[in-house]
Amino acid sequence: MTLRPASAPQRTEPDLADRIHGGWLGRIAGNMLGKPVEQGEVWTRDRIDRYLRRAGALPLTGYLPEPVDPADRAVLRPEWRACVRGRIDGSCRDDDVDYTILGLDLLETHGPGFSTEQVGGLWLLRLPYLQTFTAERAAYRNLVAGLGPPLTATYHNPYQEWIGALIRADVYGWVCPGDPVRAAGLARRDAVLSHTGNGVYGAMWAAALIAAAFTAPSVRDAVEGGLGVIPAGCRLARTVRRVAALHESGMSWEQTLATLSEETAGLGWIHTVPNAAVLTAGLLYGDGDFTRTLTLTVRGGLDTDSNGATAGSVAGVRTGAAGIPAPWTEPLRDTVRSAVSGFDGVRISALAQRTLRLATAVP
């Protein structure tokens, strides 16, 4: 038995409140990290690293630095000035956080027995149409036209397997700590409003992954917990298992992503499957370290803010709010900007407390 020196700091295991708060903080921090370079056909993995290298920021250990190359500055997202280190003063508004807030409001309003129709009704009540994109905008338009699920997901909607449903899944994992099956069921009921196939499986996998992260002995075990709720033969499951196998073989993070990029070529940068590959690689190669998990995931490219947000959620649940380094959390000022009616300017800590009440209320 090896004794820890008396002077060494000892950190207690995070409790449920700390883990849920960590999930919220991690999601928002990861979203902010990836937001400036969210345009996968422009901001490839190689270009992101060139940006960082020119700024002297490799390895990346925090929020993105300001661009030093005018060519980079010209193609960053317009919100970049509020998302780079030294300029952040509270979180930016983003759909990756709006949908998490909507999910919380849904559960508070209708409880865990909510219907897909109630998800759509809440969108019409709380979410501005112009703050929706791809599959969500198609579903919103179908709702206004009087269609109901499942037609809302299939009529004039070419984005059915894109990442939109996956980014809505976190709150279902947070309110079902240690219960991936229940989390996946909630996420599925939300997802089918706008998605089908791998789009729905992505939401189920993400919710289950986050629920499993509360109790799984390792990140790899949490990833496996997520896989347990979706069909083993679907492309999403096969891709996630492929990343895990390459990681286990000792292949480098760079080689793994290069391999998966070739194997998922043609799906596009917002499709669920290639983004799940980037996310899984960030989680596994991040190996439980909050900063490394977020930075590797965002450096992986594609839908950087969405992947960073989900990776941050998992990492935040694993480490708890108290374990997240202050440079990630202090610039957020415990404040959320949101397009969701009634929620703009809400405290992150207040959202976490409301989520905790739901998590402890679910039988």
C-alpha positions in Angstrom: 0.0 0.0 0.0 1.4 3.4 -1.1 0.5 6.3 1.2 0.0 9.8 -0.3 2.3 12.4 1.3 0.5 14.4 3.9 1.1 17.7 2.0 -0.4 16.5 -1.3 -3.9 17.9 -2.0 -6.7 15.3 -1.9 -9.8 15.8 -4.0 -13.0 14.1 -3.0 -15.1 12.3 -5.6 -17.5 14.8 -7.3 -21.1 14.5 -6.1 -24.1 14.5 -8.4 -24.7 18.3 -8.1 -21.0 18.9 -9.0 -21.1 16.5 -11.9 -24.2 18.1 -13.4 -22.8 21.5 -13.0 -19.6 20.3 -14.6 -21.7 19.0 -17.6 -23.2 22.4 -18.2 -19.9 24.2 -17.8 -18.1 21.7 -20.0 -20.8 21.9 -22.7 -20.7 25.7 -22.9 -16.9 25.9 -22.7 -16.5 23.3 -25.5 -19.0 25.1 -27.6 -17.2 28.4 -27.2 -13.8 26.8 -28.0 -15.1 25.4 -31.3 -17.4 28.2 -32.4 -14.9 30.4 -34.3 -13.8 27.6 -36.6 -17.2 26.0 -37.1 -17.2 25.4 -40.9 -15.8 22.1 -41.7 -15.2 22.5 -45.4 -13.0 25.6 -44.6 -11.5 24.8 -41.2 -10.0 21.3 -41.8 -7.9 19.7 -39.1 -4.7 20.7 -40.9 -5.9 24.3 -41.2 -6.9 24.6 -37.6 -3.4 23.4 -36.5 -1.7 25.8 -38.9 -3.8 28.6 -37.3 -2.6 27.5 -33.8 1.0 27.0 -34.9 1.2 30.5 -36.3 -0.2 31.9 -33.0 2.2 29.8 -31.0 -0.7 27.9 -29.4 0.3 24.3 -30.1 -0.3 22.3 -28.0 -3.6 24.0 -27.4 -4.4 24.4 -23.7 -7.3 26.9 -23.6 -9.6 28.9 -25.7 -8.4 29.8 -29.3 -6.0 32.7 -29.6 -6.7 35.7 -31.8 -5.8 35.0 -35.4 -2.5 36.4 -36.6 -3.1 35.8 -40.3 -5.6 38.1 -42.0 -6.6 35.2 -44.3 -7.7 33.3 -41.2 -9.5 36.3 -39.7 -11.5 36.6 -42.9 -13.1 33.2 -42.7 -13.7 32.8 -38.9 -17.3 32.8 -37.8 -18.5 36.4 -37.2 -18.7 35.8 -33.5 -15.1 35.0 -33.1 -14.2 38.2 -31.2 -16.4 37.1 -28.3 -15.0 33.6 -28.3 -11.2 33.9 -28.3 -9.0 34.1 -25.2 -8.8 37.5 -23.5 -12.1 38.6 -25.1 -14.7 36.2 -23.6 -17.2 37.9 -21.2 -20.0 35.3 -20.7 -21.0 32.8 -23.3 -22.1 33.5 -26.8 -25.6 32.5 -28.0 -25.5 29.3 -29.9 -28.0 26.6 -31.0 -25.9 23.9 -29.2 -26.8 25.6 -25.9 -30.3 26.7 -26.9 -31.4 23.2 -27.5 -30.0 22.1 -24.1 -32.0 24.8 -22.5 -35.1 23.8 -24.4 -34.7 20.2 -23.3 -34.6 21.4 -19.7 -37.7 23.5 -20.2 -39.4 20.6 -21.8 -38.7 18.3 -18.9 -39.8 20.9 -16.4 -43.0 21.7 -18.3 -44.1 18.2 -19.3 -42.0 15.8 -17.2 -40.2 12.7 -18.5 -43.4 11.4 -20.1 -43.3 14.2 -22.7 -44.4 13.4 -26.3 -42.7 14.3 -29.5 -45.7 16.6 -30.3 -44.9 18.5 -27.1 -41.3 18.9 -28.2 -42.6 20.6 -31.4 -45.0 22.7 -29.5 -42.3 24.1 -27.3 -40.1 24.9 -30.3 -42.9 27.0 -31.8 -43.5 28.7 -28.5 -39.9 29.4 -27.3 -37.5 29.1 -30.3 -37.2 31.8 -33.1 -37.4 30.2 -36.6 -34.3 32.0 -37.8 -32.2 30.4 -35.0 -32.9 26.9 -36.4 -30.8 25.2 -39.1 -30.8 22.2 -41.4 -33.1 19.4 -40.1 -34.5 21.5 -37.3 -35.5 24.3 -39.7 -37.2 21.7 -42.0 -39.1 20.2 -39.0 -40.1 23.7 -37.8 -41.4 24.6 -41.2 -43.3 21.3 -41.4 -44.8 22.0 -37.9 -46.0 25.5 -39.1 -47.5 23.8 -42.2 -49.6 21.6 -39.9 -47.7 18.4 -40.2 -47.0 16.1 -37.2 -44.3 13.6 -36.4 -43.0 11.5 -38.1 -43.7 13.5 -41.2 -42.0 16.5 -39.6 -38.7 14.6 -40.0 -39.2 13.3 -43.5 -41.1 15.8 -45.6 -38.7 18.0 -47.6 -35.9 17.3 -45.2 -32.6 16.1 -46.7 -30.8 16.5 -43.4 -32.3 13.6 -41.5 -29.0 12.0 -40.5 -27.1 15.2 -39.7 -25.9 16.1 -36.2 -28.8 18.3 -35.0 -30.6 15.7 -32.9 -27.3 14.7 -31.2 -26.7 18.2 -30.0 -30.1 18.2 -28.3 -29.3 15.1 -26.2 -27.2 16.2 -23.2 -29.9 17.1 -20.8 -31.4 13.6 -21.1 -28.1 12.1 -20.0 -27.8 14.6 -17.1 -31.2 13.8 -15.7 -30.7 10.0 -15.9 -27.2 9.6 -14.2 -26.1 6.0 -14.5 -29.1 5.0 -16.6 -28.2 5.0 -20.3 -31.2 3.1 -21.4 -33.7 5.6 -19.9 -31.6 8.5 -21.2 -31.6 7.1 -24.8 -35.4 6.7 -24.6 -35.9 10.3 -23.8 -33.5 11.5 -26.5 -35.2 9.3 -29.1 -38.6 10.9 -28.4 -37.1 14.3 -29.0 -34.9 13.3 -32.0 -37.7 11.8 -34.1 -39.3 15.2 -34.5 -36.6 16.1 -37.0 -34.4 13.1 -37.7 -34.3 9.4 -38.8 -31.7 6.6 -38.9 -28.2 7.5 -37.8 -29.5 11.0 -36.9 -31.7 9.5 -34.2 -29.1 6.9 -33.2 -26.6 9.8 -32.7 -29.0 11.4 -30.1 -29.6 8.1 -28.3 -25.9 7.3 -28.2 -24.9 10.8 -26.9 -27.6 10.8 -24.2 -26.6 7.2 -23.1 -22.9 8.1 -23.2 -23.4 11.1 -20.9 -25.6 9.1 -18.5 -23.0 6.4 -18.4 -20.2 8.9 -17.8 -21.6 9.5 -14.3 -20.8 6.0 -13.1 -18.6 4.3 -15.7 -15.1 3.4 -14.4 -13.5 4.9 -17.6 -14.3 7.0 -20.6 -14.0 3.9 -22.8 -16.6 2.2 -20.6 -18.9 5.2 -21.0 -18.5 5.0 -24.8 -19.4 1.4 -24.7 -22.4 2.3 -22.5 -23.6 4.6 -25.3 -23.2 1.8 -27.9 -25.4 -0.5 -25.9 -28.6 1.4 -26.8 -28.3 1.6 -30.6 -28.3 -1.2 -33.2 -24.9 -2.8 -33.4 -25.0 -2.9 -37.2 -25.8 0.7 -37.8 -23.1 2.8 -39.4 -22.8 5.0 -36.3 -22.1 2.1 -34.1 -19.6 0.6 -36.5 -17.7 3.9 -36.8 -17.5 4.4 -33.1 -16.2 0.9 -32.6 -13.7 1.4 -35.4 -12.3 4.5 -33.6 -12.1 2.6 -30.3 -10.3 -0.3 -32.0 -7.7 2.0 -33.6 -7.1 3.7 -30.3 -6.7 0.4 -28.6 -4.2 -0.7 -31.3 -1.9 2.1 -30.3 -2.5 4.2 -33.5 -1.9 7.9 -33.0 -4.8 10.4 -32.7 -3.7 12.0 -36.1 -3.6 8.6 -37.8 -6.9 7.5 -36.4 -8.6 10.7 -37.7 -7.0 10.4 -41.1 -8.2 6.8 -41.4 -11.8 7.7 -40.3 -11.8 10.7 -42.6 -11.2 8.4 -45.6 -13.7 5.8 -44.4 -16.5 8.4 -44.0 -15.7 10.5 -47.0 -18.7 11.9 -48.9 -21.0 12.2 -45.9 -20.3 15.9 -45.3 -19.0 17.8 -42.4 -22.4 18.1 -40.5 -23.4 14.4 -40.8 -23.7 12.5 -37.5 -21.3 9.7 -38.4 -18.0 11.5 -39.2 -18.6 13.9 -36.3 -19.2 10.9 -33.9 -15.8 9.7 -35.1 -14.1 13.0 -34.2 -15.9 13.1 -30.8 -15.0 9.5 -29.9 -11.4 10.1 -30.8 -11.3 13.3 -28.6 -12.8 11.4 -25.7 -10.5 8.3 -25.9 -7.3 10.1 -26.7 -8.2 12.8 -24.1 -8.0 10.0 -21.6 -10.0 11.7 -18.9 -8.2 15.0 -19.0 -10.7 17.9 -19.4 -8.4 20.2 -21.3 -6.9 17.6 -23.6 -10.4 16.2 -24.4 -11.8 19.5 -25.4 -8.8 20.7 -27.4 -8.3 17.4 -29.3 -12.0 17.2 -30.2 -12.0 20.7 -31.6 -8.7 20.3 -33.4 -10.4 17.3 -35.1 -12.4 19.7 -37.3 -15.9 19.2 -38.9 -18.7 20.6 -36.7 -16.2 21.9 -34.1 -18.6 23.7 -31.8 -21.1 20.8 -31.6 -18.3 18.2 -31.0 -16.6 20.5 -28.5 -19.8 20.9 -26.6 -20.6 17.2 -26.3 -17.0 16.4 -25.4 -17.1 19.1 -22.8 -20.3 17.7 -21.4 -18.8 14.2 -21.0 -15.5 15.5 -19.6 -17.3 17.9 -17.2 -19.5 15.1 -15.8 -16.4 13.0 -15.3 -14.4 15.6 -13.5 -17.2 17.7 -11.9 -17.4 21.5 -11.9 -14.8 21.8 -9.1 -12.2 19.9 -11.2 -12.5 22.0 -14.4 -9.5 24.4 -14.7 -10.5 28.0 -13.9 -9.3 29.4 -17.3 -12.2 27.5 -18.9 -14.9 28.6 -16.5 -14.1 32.1 -15.2 -14.5 33.9 -18.5 -18.0 32.5 -18.8 -19.1 34.7 -15.9 -21.7 32.1 -14.9 -23.9 33.5 -17.7 -25.6 32.1 -20.7 -26.8 34.1 -23.7 -29.8 32.3 -25.4 -32.4 32.8 -28.1 -34.8 30.7 -26.1 -37.6 32.9 -24.9 -37.3 33.6 -21.2 -33.8 32.3 -20.7 -31.4 34.9 -22.1 -28.9 35.9 -19.3 -29.7 33.0 -17.1 -27.0 31.8 -14.7 -25.2 28.5 -15.6 -25.3 27.6 -11.9 -29.1 28.1 -11.9 -29.5 25.8 -14.9 -27.5 23.2 -13.2 -29.6 23.4 -10.0 -32.8 23.0 -12.0 -31.3 20.0 -13.8 -30.3 18.5 -10.5 -33.9 18.8 -9.2 -35.1 16.8 -12.3 -32.3 14.2 -11.9 -33.2 13.5 -8.3 -37.0 13.6 -9.0 -36.9 10.9 -11.7 -37.7 7.6 -10.0 
